[in-house]
Each structure stands twice: as structure tokens, then as C-alpha cells.
Amino acid sequence: MKKKYYWFSLYPSCFLWLKGGEGLVYNAENKAKVLFRATGMVATMAGQLAQPENLYVIRLDEEQCQDSKLKTWMEELVAKGCGVLVPDDGQHERPLSLPPVLRVQDEAEYYRWEHRQGIDGNVLDNLHKLVFHLNGSRHGHDDYTRQWPLYPTVQPEALAVEDVRRFARNARLSPFLTEIVLTGNPFAVDRLPELVQELQEICPVTVCCMQADALEHLEEARAWATSLRLDIAVTDYSQLETLPREASLTCLVASETDWEQAAACEEQGGFRAVSFVPVYTGDNATFLESGLYIHIDDLMESTPDKREIFIRQKLNLYDFGRLVVMPDGLVYANPNAESLGSIHDSPHQLAYREITEGHSWLRVREGRPCCDCIYQWLCPSPSCYEQVLGRADLCGKY
């Protein structure tokens, strides 16, 4: 009797990841997941599917298809809309598929090549957001700035307004610059509304301040809240009633009590918007773990689309496209990294430096332990919290 053969193929919407005896198929279209042990015939066939030259298609004979574990694995993939099994009998066409592999032209080496040619291309297109710490605040907190780069620092210096104008005007050459944030103690900046009005000709502007600074300048804060985009960083939930309702709030959450009060504030409404930022105080690691650490259930419920996964493989979702100018004039892509230069450099120079030499915009989960984890690309990008805590990840799945 003539031997029977079959084609098995994964759909191009599926990602196949194999790590140390574990396997995961994730369909970015229907969000189905198949987690499996990569052993025996399953490991052999999954390994063949993962080889780029096979284009997500393998050929099996009848005996291989009768392997109980392989059969169960393929049936689950078919049932969840991740693959197809068809006879290779001359009547069925061989399946066609293409593994989801990101091919990017705009990588560091591409920009280096352009730079050597003296053309430098579109490197400034990568600049999306500017954060200017106009000055420091006596209510600021440098450790919190490292966690949330909009939080005011306590630095005694102040930026020259003309330097801010010049830097922002040069940055407008980026067609993707979508936000400018002015933070610190804005009430100590002369004629701030005029500066905001000028910068708004470039892109939308948000002014951030500490709750304590707003309360000390309450009438001015109320006036600004009606004419500017004012965001107030909240740390004392007993004084919310006095804040202008036209403002948005960013609630700094350091405990369960903070979380409950911030959530109640959001539920009650009345403010333009309410957002939440966890902060590490040095002695609240247990709270931070409960709120920030990522567990298996979180990962299995994660449903990024194909584009989101590609982004996680190449860019840092938190840092990419942002430059932070501190009161002393030094510029960072991330306050936990080394300075890229100063406000006297051009935005173009700083963007090129970060793309080709920096460690923030392109910081992804490619080091250990993440590179050995089956959930590597289902996880969000590394954040400032890992850097502050001195960890490679915030993994609680074990």
C-alpha cells in the first residue's frame, strides 16, 4: 500500500517560540495560545516549523501523524485556528505560509551608514516627545524622577527659557513630535503662559507640577487649569478637594491605601483626567511586587497584535522617542542612563547618538533571564522600575 503523507502548516498570524523544552504558539489575530512541552516528536516537528527555510510548513508521513503527543498537539493547534493539516495526495494544494519575522531598515547600522554618506536621513523622525525640567522644586524627589521622568527633581538649577525655545524649534523638524512637557515648579518661571503659547505652535504642551506647589499658588493654578493643559502630581489625598477641577491628576501610589484613595478619586470624577503611577519608596517592595510584577496569568491573558510584538522586539515602549532635559541642561533618553549631551546640542545630534550609542530607546528583553523565557515577547518592555530596583525583570511567574 502506498505510504500516505500530510502537510502541516502554521498560519502567518502565529508566532512560534521555543525555549529550553517549552513551546508557545500565539495567534496574534484571534489571540489563541497553545502552551506545550517541546519533547519527542513535538520538539522535532516544532523545530522544523521554526526553521525559516521551511516557511511554517512541514511534511509528515502517516506513522508520524499517529504519534499520540504530536497528534494531540496538531489537533489543538487546528482547533484553535493556529494551523492546518491536509493530505499530500495530489488533490490538496500544499499550504502556503510565512513566519512573522520583522525586517527593519531603520536600525542603528542603517543610520551609521547614512551618517558616513553625509546624508543622515530621517533620524529625527524617531523623536516623539520632549520633557523639559524647567527648574527643580523643593517638593520634588530625585528618586521618583528616575521612576517617572515627569516628576520634578530637586536640582537647584534652572533652564534658560531661550534655550528651551531654541531646542524645541529645532525639534519641530521631526514630523512625529507630538508632545512637549514642561515640569518642575512652573510657578517660579516668569511669563510661563507666553512660553506655552509659543511652544503650542509646534505641538501640544502639558505643564506638570507638584500638588504642594499648586496649593501654594492656588489662584494661579486655577487660572492655568482653564487656559493650559495642567497636570498635578498628587501625593497627599487629603487635599484633593482644593485642587482645580479643570486640571488632570497623576496619582503617585506607594501603598494599598494610596491605591484605594486614588481609585476612589477616579470613580468620583470631576477632574479632567486621573492616571496612576506606582512609586518605590525604598521600603514598600511588597506593595510594588503586588502591583507591578508580572505573573503567568497576566502573560496568558496578554493579547498584543502582531505590530505590538514587533515593536517589543525592537523598541522600548516606555523610552522610545523621548528626550528629557534636566534643569542643569543635560539631556537623557532615560534618567537612569548616561547623559546624551546637553540642551546646547541639536535634537538631531542627540537622537542620532541615542539610536547608535544609547541604551534606552532600543532597550528590549534580549538579555538573561528574559531571552531564555517562553513569554519573552508577550511581556511589556523593560521599564524604569527594573533599573531603580536593580533587576533584569519584574517577573513573578515563578
Phi and psi in degrees as a GROMACS rama.xvg file:
@    title "Ramachandran Plot"
@    xaxis  label "Phi"
@    yaxis  label "Psi"
@TYPE xy
-67.8323  135.074  LYS-2
-69.7751  137.796  LYS-3
-93.8229  145.588  LYS-4
-130.363  158.032  TYR-5
-138.059  153.901  TYR-6
-105.709  133.457  TRP-7
-123.09  134.313  PHE-8
-140.028  142.643  SER-9
-89.6565  147.897  LEU-10
-75.0171  152.457  TYR-11
-66.4881  -12.3622  PRO-12
-82.0703  -1.80601  SER-13
-102.048  139.719  CYS-14
-101.842  135.357  PHE-15
-116.573  118.471  LEU-16
-120.569  132.118  TRP-17
-125.604  124.509  LEU-18
-143.608  113.37  LYS-19
48.9684  49.7715  GLY-20
88.0865  -1.86598  GLY-21
-113.191  153.889  GLU-22
-140.743  151.688  GLY-23
-146.419  128.04  LEU-24
-109.818  126.896  VAL-25
-125.389  122.975  TYR-26
-93.2264  107.725  ASN-27
-71.8801  -8.71867  ALA-28
-90.7439  -52.5196  GLU-29
-101.341  1.33202  ASN-30
69.0062  14.3591  LYS-31
-73.2846  147.473  ALA-32
-130.589  139.4  LYS-33
-127.661  107.951  VAL-34
-97.331  133.108  LEU-35
-149.731  159.649  PHE-36
-85.6251  123.894  ARG-37
-90.263  83.0521  ALA-38
-132.916  161.139  THR-39
56.0262  -136.956  GLY-40
-66.2994  -31.254  MET-41
-62.2432  -44.4309  VAL-42
-63.8157  -41.3942  ALA-43
-62.1124  -48.372  THR-44
-73.8934  -37.1504  MET-45
-63.9094  -39.0607  ALA-46
-63.0241  -39.2191  GLY-47
-67.5512  -39.9673  GLN-48
-61.4057  -34.8137  LEU-49
-75.701  -13.3639  ALA-50
-73.8569  122.303  GLN-51
-53.7052  -36.4096  PRO-52
-68.0259  -17.451  GLU-53
-85.7209  -9.14237  ASN-54
50.8332  43.0876  LEU-55
65.3048  21.4407  TYR-56
-130.884  132.394  VAL-57
-129.727  155.525  ILE-58
-111.257  128.953  ARG-59
-124.39  149.26  LEU-60
-93.1307  173.795  ASP-61
-62.0046  -37.8251  GLU-62
-64.8201  -41.781  GLU-63
-63.4276  -38.5881  GLN-64
-67.1149  -18.2151  CYS-65
-87.2799  -6.49846  GLN-66
-59.8183  121.804  ASP-67
-59.7735  -44.427  SER-68
-71.0339  -38.6175  LYS-69
-66.8928  -41.4687  LEU-70
-61.5507  -45.0477  LYS-71
-62.3791  -40.8018  THR-72
-63.2765  -47.0138  TRP-73
-67.3292  -37.9629  MET-74
-63.6323  -38.3968  GLU-75
-67.5444  -40.1037  GLU-76
-63.8966  -41.6603  LEU-77
-66.1763  -44.5507  VAL-78
-62.0934  -32.0592  ALA-79
-93.7558  13.1624  LYS-80
71.1063  27.9856  GLY-81
-103.581  -15.5752  CYS-82
-160.278  178.988  GLY-83
-143.988  143.036  VAL-84
-122.319  120.555  LEU-85
-132.998  148.92  VAL-86
-67.3222  143.082  PRO-87
-95.5006  78.7682  ASP-88
-123.266  10.9577  ASP-89
85.789  -14.9029  GLY-90
-100.946  -22.4829  GLN-91
-106.825  137.152  HIS-92
-74.2953  146.96  GLU-93
-64.9306  129.502  ARG-94
-60.7939  147.507  PRO-95
-114.761  133.105  LEU-96
-151.384  169.114  SER-97
-147.953  115.851  LEU-98
-58.3686  143.672  PRO-99
-75.9872  92.0312  PRO-100
-117.154  125.098  VAL-101
-81.078  129.692  LEU-102
-119.658  116.244  ARG-103
-116.244  131.651  VAL-104
-84.849  -38.7054  GLN-105
-83.508  59.8493  ASP-106
-100.64  174.315  GLU-107
-54.5369  -43.9448  ALA-108
-64.9834  -33.6451  GLU-109
-61.7679  -44.6229  TYR-110
-69.0878  -34.9484  TYR-111
-63.6753  -41.4566  ARG-112
-62.2402  -45.001  TRP-113
-61.9012  -39.6248  GLU-114
-63.1374  -40.4496  HIS-115
-65.0954  -28.4233  ARG-116
-81.9749  -8.50051  GLN-117
78.6461  21.6449  GLY-118
-112.562  -30.8794  ILE-119
57.3154  -5.03763  ASP-120
49.6862  -131.345  GLY-121
-112.351  34.8734  ASN-122
-60.6276  -30.8238  VAL-123
-72.8645  -13.6726  LEU-124
-61.0924  -20.7825  ASP-125
-79.4927  -6.32365  ASN-126
-89.0558  118.13  LEU-127
-117.604  -23.8543  HIS-128
-148.852  138.365  LYS-129
-118.936  132.794  LEU-130
-119.375  116.883  VAL-131
-106.799  117.263  PHE-132
-84.5333  94.1039  HIS-133
-60.2223  -32.893  LEU-134
-164.367  -173.173  ASN-135
-102.779  171.595  GLY-136
-129.431  141.624  SER-137
-68.9472  -10.6716  ARG-138
-99.3154  3.77333  HIS-139
-73.2552  -177.277  GLY-140
-159.725  108.457  HIS-141
-61.7969  -35.6043  ASP-142
-65.5133  -34.9661  ASP-143
-72.5793  -32.1758  TYR-144
-61.8579  -35.3894  THR-145
-67.3152  -23.9949  ARG-146
-91.7486  -38.9873  GLN-147
-131.75  99.8563  TRP-148
-61.39  -5.64376  PRO-149
-90.6337  -9.88645  LEU-150
-71.303  131.654  TYR-151
-60.0334  141.374  PRO-152
-90.6886  176.098  THR-153
-105.153  10.0638  VAL-154
-55.6899  138.222  GLN-155
-79.121  -15.619  PRO-156
-74.3442  171.042  GLU-157
-144.463  142.897  ALA-158
-74.402  145.227  LEU-159
-74.847  130.008  ALA-160
-57.9034  -37.3697  VAL-161
-65.3516  -34.0867  GLU-162
-65.0252  -39.0238  ASP-163
-63.2097  -46.256  VAL-164
-58.2076  -49.7668  ARG-165
-61.8671  -46.3231  ARG-166
-62.0503  -43.738  PHE-167
-66.4708  -39.1221  ALA-168
-63.3032  -40.2544  ARG-169
-66.7067  -32.764  ASN-170
-72.5266  -19.1868  ALA-171
-65.5071  -11.7443  ARG-172
-65.7966  -16.964  LEU-173
-79.2265  120.578  SER-174
-71.7247  -8.9734  PRO-175
-109.528  11.7753  PHE-176
-71.7389  114.597  LEU-177
-115.586  -10.7918  THR-178
-157.375  140.37  GLU-179
-119.696  131.123  ILE-180
-116.028  130.633  VAL-181
-111.258  121.15  LEU-182
-134.042  173.795  THR-183
119.39  -136.849  GLY-184
-110.997  86.6675  ASN-185
-66.0423  -18.709  PRO-186
-70.9232  -13.8381  PHE-187
-95.2111  5.09478  ALA-188
-99.3457  122.468  VAL-189
-64.2872  132.996  ASP-190
53.3603  44.8068  ARG-191
-59.1332  -43.9196  LEU-192
-55.0608  -33.5386  PRO-193
-66.8163  -41.4622  GLU-194
-61.6581  -44.9111  LEU-195
-59.7699  -43.5601  VAL-196
-60.7054  -40.8205  GLN-197
-64.7766  -45.0535  GLU-198
-68.8813  -27.2051  LEU-199
-66.6111  -16.6521  GLN-200
-70.3678  -16.7516  GLU-201
-92.3263  -51.4221  ILE-202
-168.204  171.697  CYS-203
-57.8139  144.457  PRO-204
-123.193  135.041  VAL-205
-117.363  135.036  THR-206
-105.945  124.62  VAL-207
-111.161  144.312  CYS-208
-150.564  165.977  CYS-209
-79.1479  148.323  MET-210
-54.6339  -44.7893  GLN-211
-63.1014  -39.0965  ALA-212
-66.3619  -39.2594  ASP-213
-64.1882  -39.6257  ALA-214
-68.3355  -31.7989  LEU-215
-74.538  -18.1573  GLU-216
-130.56  53.6846  HIS-217
-63.2891  -43.4342  LEU-218
-64.2603  -40.7312  GLU-219
-65.9526  -41.0167  GLU-220
-62.1026  -40.7971  ALA-221
-64.6112  -39.6935  ARG-222
-65.5107  -43.804  ALA-223
-64.2546  -39.165  TRP-224
-60.9884  -26.5486  ALA-225
-88.4802  -20.0121  THR-226
-114.447  -19.1962  SER-227
-125.011  168.026  LEU-228
-86.7015  98.8832  ARG-229
-105.875  126.515  LEU-230
-118.253  127.562  ASP-231
-110.684  125.208  ILE-232
-82.7587  119.557  ALA-233
-103.293  130.708  VAL-234
-126.353  -14.6235  THR-235
-121.769  105.56  ASP-236
-81.604  -1.30374  TYR-237
-83.6786  -9.01724  SER-238
-116.791  20.2176  GLN-239
-65.5782  -33.8545  LEU-240
-62.8344  -24.2039  GLU-241
-86.1629  -11.7328  THR-242
-78.0875  147.807  LEU-243
-64.6651  131.105  PRO-244
-70.1524  -19.4985  ARG-245
-76.1764  -11.7982  GLU-246
-82.2284  161.488  ALA-247
-99.6512  154.865  SER-248
-117.247  139.344  LEU-249
-113.389  112.581  THR-250
-88.8154  118.468  CYS-251
-84.3797  117.949  LEU-252
-112.711  118.844  VAL-253
-122.208  -0.0153742  ALA-254
-158.257  169.809  SER-255
-61.7371  -37.7947  GLU-256
-63.4526  -44.0689  THR-257
-58.0995  -44.1054  ASP-258
-61.8961  -44.867  TRP-259
-62.6709  -42.4523  GLU-260
-68.9716  -39.2616  GLN-261
-66.51  -41.8039  ALA-262
-63.7089  -39.0146  ALA-263
-64.2535  -37.9653  ALA-264
-62.1838  -42.297  CYS-265
-65.6308  -42.6641  GLU-266
-64.3868  -38.3785  GLU-267
-69.7031  -28.3102  GLN-268
71.0955  -165.833  GLY-269
105.567  -32.934  GLY-270
-91.5228  160.039  PHE-271
-59.3297  -40.4477  ARG-272
-162.843  155.274  ALA-273
-133.343  127.221  VAL-274
-128.557  169.28  SER-275
-128.774  137.842  PHE-276
-133.762  112.198  VAL-277
-67.2171  145.75  PRO-278
-132.144  142.964  VAL-279
-94.7938  122.232  TYR-280
-96.6368  -9.89931  THR-281
106.179  -21.6914  GLY-282
-134.602  20.4887  ASP-283
-122.383  37.6924  ASN-284
-60.8064  -35.4151  ALA-285
-64.2104  -44.1434  THR-286
-63.4758  -44.3377  PHE-287
-61.7186  -39.1128  LEU-288
-62.6866  -41.5265  GLU-289
-68.945  -28.1241  SER-290
-98.8746  -25.1802  GLY-291
-113.121  -30.5054  LEU-292
-66.387  147.321  TYR-293
-101.952  131.669  ILE-294
-117.105  167.391  HIS-295
-56.2603  -42.2023  ILE-296
-59.5765  -40.1121  ASP-297
-62.2704  -42.8229  ASP-298
-68.376  -39.6129  LEU-299
-72.5512  -20.1272  MET-300
-91.7814  -8.99399  GLU-301
-67.1873  135.995  SER-302
-133.607  55.5562  THR-303
-68.1384  149.127  PRO-304
-84.6537  178.811  ASP-305
-61.1802  -41.2453  LYS-306
-62.5281  -41.2515  ARG-307
-63.4975  -39.105  GLU-308
-67.0047  -42.4178  ILE-309
-58.7341  -41.8142  PHE-310
-61.8312  -44.2937  ILE-311
-63.4584  -27.0886  ARG-312
-77.7623  -17.3563  GLN-313
-124.238  -29.806  LYS-314
-129.011  154.847  LEU-315
-89.4168  117.654  ASN-316
-62.9125  -26.4353  LEU-317
-88.0487  -39.2572  TYR-318
-97.3811  -26.5311  ASP-319
-59.1731  132.369  PHE-320
84.684  0.741135  GLY-321
-109.316  137.287  ARG-322
-120.563  135.022  LEU-323
-116.223  119.062  VAL-324
-101.981  118.469  VAL-325
-86.5028  165.682  MET-326
-58.3755  -26.1062  PRO-327
-83.5262  2.73113  ASP-328
91.3926  -7.79861  GLY-329
-75.3509  146.413  LEU-330
-116.871  137.209  VAL-331
-132.539  151.132  TYR-332
-85.0057  -28.0932  ALA-333
-150.18  129.796  ASN-334
-60.9124  -13.5287  PRO-335
-90.8783  -5.70567  ASN-336
-102.175  176.544  ALA-337
-71.9199  153.976  GLU-338
-64.8485  142.635  SER-339
-87.7594  -18.7269  LEU-340
157.474  -148.674  GLY-341
-131.746  172.873  SER-342
-63.6602  -15.9887  ILE-343
-83.1742  -11.1654  HIS-344
-79.2331  162.429  ASP-345
-83.5845  150.52  SER-346
-55.2519  -34.6223  PRO-347
-61.4551  -47.3306  HIS-348
-60.1445  -41.7917  GLN-349
-70.5582  -39.7067  LEU-350
-64.5857  -42.4599  ALA-351
-62.4789  -42.5899  TYR-352
-62.8784  -41.132  ARG-353
-69.3333  -41.9179  GLU-354
-64.2264  -38.2998  ILE-355
-98.1301  -23.4408  THR-356
-128.027  -16.5553  GLU-357
-78.5701  179.332  GLY-358
-134.786  25.6301  HIS-359
-121.31  -56.089  SER-360
-60.6514  -34.9357  TRP-361
-107.906  22.4115  LEU-362
-80.5158  108.723  ARG-363
-124.396  177.091  VAL-364
-84.9211  67.1773  ARG-365
-108.437  -7.90815  GLU-366
-95.3624  174.37  GLY-367
-76.6832  146.043  ARG-368
-86.3299  -4.90529  PRO-369
-62.5113  -37.0381  CYS-370
-66.773  -16.0697  CYS-371
-100.052  6.20192  ASP-372
-102.581  137.054  CYS-373
-66.2477  -21.784  ILE-374
-97.5701  15.7991  TYR-375
-46.8815  -47.1392  GLN-376
-99.6464  1.81544  TRP-377
-85.6524  -21.0595  LEU-378
-73.8451  148.428  CYS-379
-67.6618  170.112  PRO-380
-61.5848  157.136  SER-381
-59.9383  140.775  PRO-382
-112.683  -179.679  SER-383
-65.2111  -25.6645  CYS-384
-65.2706  -39.2892  TYR-385
-58.4779  -41.6795  GLU-386
-66.9327  -42.0713  GLN-387
-66.6012  -38.1808  VAL-388
-84.5903  -8.97616  LEU-389
70.9599  34.183  GLY-390
-116.045  155.234  ARG-391
-82.3607  -21.7618  ALA-392
-152.462  175.427  ASP-393
-121.095  51.082  LEU-394
-89.6223  124.487  CYS-395
-117.519  17.4806  GLY-396
-73.0059  -14.1169  LYS-397
